[in-house]
Amino acid sequence: MTLWPNIAAADLRSAKKLQQLAGLVGDLLPTDEGSFVVFGSMARREFTVGSDLDWTILIDGRADSLHLRLVHQLRNRLAEANFGKPGPTEVFGGLIFSHDLVHAVGGDEDTNNNMTRRLLLLLESAAVDAPGSHEVRSRIVNAILSRYVQEDASFIRSNTRADRIPRFLLNDVVRFWRTMAVDYANKYRARAGDKWALRNIKLRMSRKLLFVSGFFMCISWALRDQQGEDDSFVTQHLVDHLTNWAQRTPLESLAGIVSRYAPSLAPDIFDNYDSFLALLNDNEKRTGLEKLSPDDAYEDGVFLEARNVATQFDTALTKLLYESNDDFTALVKKYGVF
């Protein structure tokens, strides 16, 4: 029997859905310029019965008026196949061009939507298997990571400390996590509490997992074996390290850290995440949470169950961050706040 059956079932369900999506996109994408990319639970390999599909056609090339036609065709195919529409924020479900993802990092041009797309592309995305799709996504991911590294003062000056990490990227990961938390509060007001309970549990589980994975992505660089390493190629080695990390799901990344630095915490972390996915895949419970108001939440058994799961998950992650391996926790304490 699988140790975490709901995680395994969601992974298998996601794989089957990705195969279906590959059939739907067919030969729609422009050669060598377009990628059909999914985000959210599908990209995390956590797809459940009620999951929406967050997707985009990612363009790395010249603008063409025919690109929008591809979006309309793909939308129709997805609707006919009964895939749920992306959320109402208009972050996904259309075209995204690589220029702003690479060049607009920080400053006035880096909108909330642009930052969200960029960070999710690094932390929570997968290319659907279609001609050129994987290559285009990989090319853009590499360009974004190169931008972060090449303009990071820690790596373009004479800093040779063994514990240096990509701070430019880390600061954006932290900014993204705080933005998700702030947007959660804003959505409560803007949507009059609609789906508040479900979004509350997701923020404490899958959104927190996303942040933790991004944080580990950055500090893991200082934990590598550095013996015999040529520092003259450090920036390229770092980009390669981060690129490899961006190919894994957040759960895979977390599992790697846990198995190496705190294996005893695996049950506390993954038992609770397994319970979270079981809840999301229970249509009755999920629907109940979607309809639950904040006023009634703390008297609702399903919400209290989910809240307890989220609290235990948080407690286990806190132990991992601050009470596990000394080398690991030293980096967390050094870079986790300042």
N, C-alpha and C positions, 0 to 999 in steps of 0.2 A: 504493500500500500504506500502511495506517495506521502511523504512527510507533511507536505502542505498542499492538500488536494485542490483547494480553490485557486491557489496561485498557478498550479499546473494546468488546471482546467481552463483558466483565463488565457494562459499562454497558448494552449492548443486552439482555443476558440479564435484568438487573434491571428494565429498562423493561417487558419482556414479562411478567415475574412480577408486577409491580405492576398491570398491566392485568388479569391473572388474579385477583389479590386483590380488585380493585374489583368484579369480577363475583361473587366469593364473598360479599362483605359485603352487597351489594345494598342493601336498605332496612332493615337491622337496627338502625342507629344511631338513638338518640333525637334528634329534631329540635332543632337549634341547641344541643345540649348534649354530644354525643358525637363523638369522633374515633377512627378506626381508624388507629393510628400504628405504623410499623415502625421498628426500630433496626438496629444491626449492619451486616452486609455489604449487606443489601438497601437500607438507607437511604444507605449510602456509595456505592451503585451499583457494588458489587464482588461481587455474588452469584456463587458458583461451584457446581460440581456437588455438593459435600458440605456446603453451607452450611445451618445451621439458620435458622429464622425467629423472630427476637425481635420481639414485638408486644405491644400493649396496646390496650384500649378506654379512652381518656382522657375522663373526665367533668368537665365544667365547669358544674356546676349542682347541683340538689338530689339527695340520695340517694334511690334507688328500689329496692325489693326485686326489681324485674324486671331490673335491670342484670345481675345474676348469670346470669339465664337467657340473656341475650344472649351472655355469655362462653361458656356451654356450647354454644350453637348455633354460634358461630364456631369453637370448638375442633373440633367435629365436622366442620364443613365443611373446615377446614384439614387435618384428618387424612385425610378422604376424598380430598383433592387431593394427598396425599403430601408436604405441607410438613413439614420437620423441626421437632420440638418445641423450645421455648426450653430453655436450660440448666437444671440442677437447683437453681439458687439462688433461684428463685421471684421474681426481680426483674421478669420479664415473663410474658406469657401469661395475664393477668387484667385486673382493673380498677385504674385509677389515678385518684385524684381530685385536682383542681387545688389544693385548699386547702393541703395540706402542701408541694407543690412551690413555692408562692409564699411562704407564711408561715413555714415551718420551714427557715430557712437558718442553719446554725450552731446551737450549743447542743445540749442533750440530746435534743431532739425530732428533730433532723436525723440520722436513722439512716443507716447505710451504704447501704441500699437507696434511701432517699429522695434522698440526694445523687447516687447513680448515675443514677437516673431523671431528675433535674433537669438534670444536666450533659449527659447523652446526648440529652435533648430539645433542648438548645441546640446541641450539636455534631454530632449523628449521628442525626437523625430525619427521617422523611418521612410526611406524611399520605397515606393511600391515597385514591384518587379516589372519594369517596362523598358523598352529600348532607350538607353542613355540615361535613365532616371537615376540610378545609383551613382553614375559618374558625375552628373551635374550637381547632385546634392553634396557629394564628397568634395568637389571642387570649391563650392561656395563655403562649406564648413571650414575647409583649409584656409581659404582667403580671410574669413572672419577671425580665426584663431591667429593667423599671421599678423593681422592688424593689432590684436591685443598684445601680442608678444613684442613685435617690432617697435612699439611705442611705449613699452614699459621701462621706466627708468632703472628698475632693478637689473635689467638685462642688456641695456645699451650703454651702461656706464661700467666702471671697474669694480662692481660689487661681485665678489666671488664667494660670499658666505654659503655654506652648505645648506642652510635652511631658508634660502630665498625662494619665494614662490611667485607666480604670476598675479601680482596685486591688481593690475588693471582689470583683468578678467574677474578676479575675486570680488572686487568692489561692485562690478556690474551684476554678479550673481546675488550679492547681498541686496543691492538696490532692487533687483527683480523680486526677491522674496518679500521685501518690505512693501513694494508696490502691490503685490498680490494681496497682502494683508489689508492695505488701505483700500484697494478696490473692492474687497469683500465687504467692507463697511459701507462704501458708497453704493454698491449694488443693493444692499439692504434698504437703503433710503430710496434709491431710484426705482426699484421694483416693488416697493411697498411690502417687503418681506417675503416675496414669492421665492419658493424653494430655499428658504433660509436655512432650515435644519440640514438639508442634504449638503448645501455648500459649506456649512460649518464643519461637518465631518470630513468633507473632502479637503478643506484647508488644513485640517489637523493631521491628515493622513497622506494622501497622494501629493498635495502641494508641498507639504513639509518634506516628504521623501525627495521631491525634485530639488529643493534647496540643499538638503544634506548631500545629495549626490554631486551637485555642483561645487559645494564647499570641499568635499573630498577630492574632486577632480583637481582642484588647485593645490591643496596641501600635499597630495600624494606625490607631487613632483619632488618635494624635499625628502621623501621617504624612500626614494629609489636607491639602488646600489650605484654609488658614484665612483667606484674604484676604476682607475684607468680611463676615466672619461676626459675627452679633449674639450676644454672649455671654449675653444675658438668656434665650436659649432653648437654652442649651448642653445641658441635661439631656435635652430632647426630641430634639435633634439626635443626641445620643449614643445614645439608645434606638433611633432610626431606623437609625443606622449599624450597631449590633449586630444589630438585627432583620434587616436586609438580609444581613448576614454569615451569620446562622443559616439562611438559605434555601439556601445553597450546600453542596455536599458538601465534606468535608475535602480531597480531591484538587483540587477546583476552587479552593478557597481557597489551597492551597499553590501551585498553578500560577500564580495571580494574583500572589503575592508573588515567585515565582521569575522570572517574565517581566519584572517591573518592576525588581527589584533585583539579580538574579544570573542572567541568561539562560544564561550559559555553563555553569551547574551543572545545567541541565535534563536532559541525558543521564544524568549520574551519579545524579540523584534518581529520574527516572521510568523509566529502563531497569531499575533494580533493583526498583522497585515492580511493574513489568510482569512481571518474572521471579517475584516473590513470588506474584502472582495466577496465573501459569501453573502454579506448583507446587501451589497450592491446588485448581486445577481439574483436576489429574491425580489421578484416583481412587486409582491404585496408590501413588503417592508420598504422598498425603495419608493414606491408610490405614496405610502404613508408619510415618509419623511419629506417628500416634495410638497405635500399639502399641509404640513405641520407648521403652525404659527409659533413665533417665539414665546407667546404668552402660554401656550399649551405644552411646549416642548419638555419642560422639566417635570411633567407629570405623565409623560408618554414612555412606555416601557422600551420600545424599540430605540428611541432617541437616547435614553439613559444607558441602554446596552452599548450603543455605538459610541457614546461619550466615554464610557468606561474603557472600551477598546482603544480609543484615541489617547486617553490618559496613560494607559499602560505602555502604549507604543512610544509616547513622549518620554516617559520615565526610562525606558530601555535605551532610547537614543541618547538621553542625557548621561546615562552611565557610560555608554560607549565614548562619548565626547570627552568626559572629564574624569572617569574612574577606571579606564582600561589600561592599555600599554603606555608606559611613561614617554617614549619617543613620540607616540601619536598624540597623546593629550598635551604634551608641551607645545606642539604646533597649533593645536586647537586654541589653547590659552593665549598664544602669541598673536594669532591672526583672527581669532573668532570675533573680537570686538573692535580692536584698533588696527 
